[in-house]
Each structure stands twice: as C-alpha cells, then as structure tokens.
Amino acid sequence: MNDEKKGGNENQDEFEVEEVNSEIEEISNEDSSKEEKRRKDLKEKEKNKKMKNLMSLTILLAGLFLGSLFVDLSQVIKGGGYSTKKLNEAEIFESGGKTWVAFEEPAVGVNVISDDSCEKCDPAEVLVWLRRILPTVSANKVSYDSEEGRKMIDKFRITTLPAFVFEKDLGKTDFYTQAQVLFTLNDENYVLNSQKLGVPAGRYLSLPQIKEDDAKLGKEDTKVKIIVFSDFQCPYCNVFYNNLRETMKEYQDKVLVAFKDLPLEIHPQAQESSLAGACALEQGKFWEYADNLYNKQAEWGNDKTNAKLKSYAVKLGLNAGQFNKCLDEKKYQSKIEASQKEAEEFGISGTPTTFINEDMQSGVLSVEQLKEKIEAELKK
C-alpha cells in the first residue's frame, strides 16, 4: 500500500516536472519571439534614422547648390536677401534703409593716428575728402599714445598728427596711380603727406633740430628758438626775411634764429643760391650775403652763369678764390639735400615755414606778429 502510494507520488512528480519544463519552454519561446521582434524594431528604427539623416543631408546639399535660387525667392517674397549672382550683376541696390554701390576699386584700409585731446588733430576733414576720392576706404582710428600708435609712429617715422597710413591695397587703385606724389611707400604701406594737400599739421610729435652747421643769429642759450625753412629766390621769403631781420634788432639777446635751406624746383636759381649761401657761411658772412640775395632777387634770379652770386662775395670781402671753388664744385650739395629731406619729414613743402619753439607758421609773418609770438613764448 505504501509502495503504491509511493509509486503514485513519483508519477505525479514526473508529470509536474514535465509540465514545468513545458512552461519554461513556452516562456523561452515567447522570450525569443519578443527578442526577435525587439531586434527587428531596432533595425527598423536605425534604418529610418539613416533615411532621415540622408534626406537631411540631401536637402542641405541641395540648398547649398541652389542657394542663390532660394535667396532670390526669399527676396521676391520678403523683399530682402541677395544672391551672389544678383550682387555681381547689380551696380546699386538698397537694403535696410541704406544704398549700396558697387565699385571696381578694392577695399582699402587706413590707420588714422591722432590725439583726441588735440582739437587741431581732428582727421574728419581729410577723411571726408578721402572718401569722396576713394569711396572704398575704411578708417581704423589709432591713438598716438597707445602701444600700437607708438609702434607705428616709430616704424613710419611720423612727425605730425593726424597721420594716415594706408594698407598695401592702395597701390592697386586708380587714385594712387594719379596721386603717387602725395604718398611715401614704407614696407608695403603708404603714408599720406597731408601737408601737400594744404592741410596743416595739428600737432608736431617732434621738431626740427638746430644743427652745428646751420646759419644762426642771436643768443645760443635762450628760451625762444626760431627755425626758418626758406628759399632765396622766393618772393614771400624775401618779405618775411626782412621782417625777421627787423624783429631781431630788438630780440638779439633773447632769441636764437636758425636758417635752413629749402630751395623749390619752381625757382631756377634756388639751388645755386643755396649753395652760394653755404659758401658764404663757410667764411662767416652768411647773414650779410643773405641780405644781398634777398634784396637783389631780380638781379641774380635769371643769371645762369652765377657771375652775380660770385660778385656779391667779392663786395663783402670774402676770399673770392675759395668762394668760387666752393660754389663751382657744389661743396655743400649734400647739406642742402639733407635740409630738404628734413623739411619733407616734417611735411614742409612751401616757403617760408617757421617754427617758433613748437608753434609752426606757414607764410609771411609781419614784424608785429613776430613780436607777439616771441613775447608769448618768453612768458611761458
């Protein structure tokens, strides 16, 4: 009885085990189906994602390729946006309340070096003129006392403010072709000589120096120093020279005057007369000789033989042989050229030009004006 019961239990246990195994198999098959479905779903999603990316890329490439058409369409619909094609074809168009004009000239950058504290250094007037002549110019303001400003002043040997330093593309413009005389080329940059445009310097960063071989009149150790750039054949210089000589009768012990040659090309005998003045200085008679040159301009101005220039030396008691040799051999030609170069560095192109300490004056000053300026300097 017990054995039968035992055998019955064993059969029941075997049945239950088979049932459990069957369930496990079903669950396993069900899990496998789910896993397979999940994998298919993932593959489908990945495929869809790739398709979407491909479509996005296609649209992007098409947009880049047909960009001008889309922009043109936008322009028609919204009234804004310009394609490269349209811009290349247009000579003038309006957008955003502004009118844009096409130019053949390249864009040209210019560094404008100035001093905001100096009213006379305002570059606005010159920039207005430049933009009328060269509309493609773009100005970059540089303070003279900034690190960049100091480097540019040193590199380009700038002596006056405001200063205008153009980038190399200026050389590609018609403006430069026609106005090269206004610029000095320095390391692929172009420095504008604004004084040649008739624009006076607002401020001098440095001053001409009185040299040992300059003709000097007055007291060496004095508070007021006057430096004159002059041309012996210039009629305005004649007037100014006589006013200066008259003024110095009163200020001989208070002022030092230095004479620097600036013979102008428009005067045919200017170079020869400057050489003659230097030869007279060699013998200690510069001012007396200069008196003759200025007061007798009409007499020697058309004498290409230099006979008159030599005769003045004889009348003043100079050693004629020494003077004539000095003049004929152009002994002081390099000195005259150095004086001309110095004038150019300070933007001086006309005569007379006078420095009364730091105050630069162009043109003739009367005796009264000279006295007023000297007194003002003495009171400082």
Sequence and secondary structure as in RCSB ss.txt:
>XXXX:A:sequence
MNDEKKGGNENQDEFEVEEVNSEIEEISNEDSSKEEKRRKDLKEKEKNKKMKNLMSLTILLAGLFLGSLFVDLSQ
VIKGGGYSTKKLNEAEIFESGGKTWVAFEEPAVGVNVISDDSCEKCDPAEVLVWLRRILPTVSANKVSYDSEEGR
KMIDKFRITTLPAFVFEKDLGKTDFYTQAQVLFTLNDENYVLNSQKLGVPAGRYLSLPQIKEDDAKLGKEDTKVK
IIVFSDFQCPYCNVFYNNLRETMKEYQDKVLVAFKDLPLEIHPQAQESSLAGACALEQGKFWEYADNLYNKQAEW
GNDKTNAKLKSYAVKLGLNAGQFNKCLDEKKYQSKIEASQKEAEEFGISGTPTTFINEDMQSGVLSVEQLKEKIE
AELKK
>XXXX:A:secstr
 HHHHHHHHHHHHHHHHHHHHHHHHHHHHHHHHHHHHHHHHHHHHHHHHHHHHHHHHHHHHHHHHTHHHHHHHHH
HHHS    HHHHHH SEEEETTEEEE  SS  EEEEEEE TT GGG  HHHHHHHHHH TTEEEEEEETTSHHHH
HHHHHTT  EESEEEE GGGGGSHHHHH GGGEEEETTEEEE GGGGT   SEESS     TTSEEEE SS SEE
EEEEE TT HHHHHHHHHHHHHHHHHTTTEEEEEEE   TTSTTHHHHHHHHHHHHHTT HHHHHHHHHHTHHHH
TT TT HHHHHHHHHTT  HHHHHHHHHTTTTHHHHHHHHHHHHHTT  SS EEEETTEEEES   HHHHHHHHH
HHHH 
